[in-house]
Amino acid sequence: MTADSNVRRIRHELPVSMDIIGAVAEFDQALVKAIDAAKAAGLPQGLLVALLHGQAHNETARMVNR
């Protein structure tokens, strides 16, 4: 990190299990694969971003309203 950077690494307070690490890695790989497939199919970048944002918004609302 450079001295003028305002980016900080967020560290989890508790140890993260290997199951969680594996699940995050699988999720990340699946997401990258899906994004690559959408781009290859010609999905406009703005629509791709809107779909991802909408899904994130919906999932956040679902988790908050439990």
Secondary structure, 3 states (H helix, E strand, C coil): CCCCCCCCCCCCCCCCCHHHHHHHHHHHHHHHHHHHHHHHCCCCHHHHHHHHHHHHHHHHHHHHCC
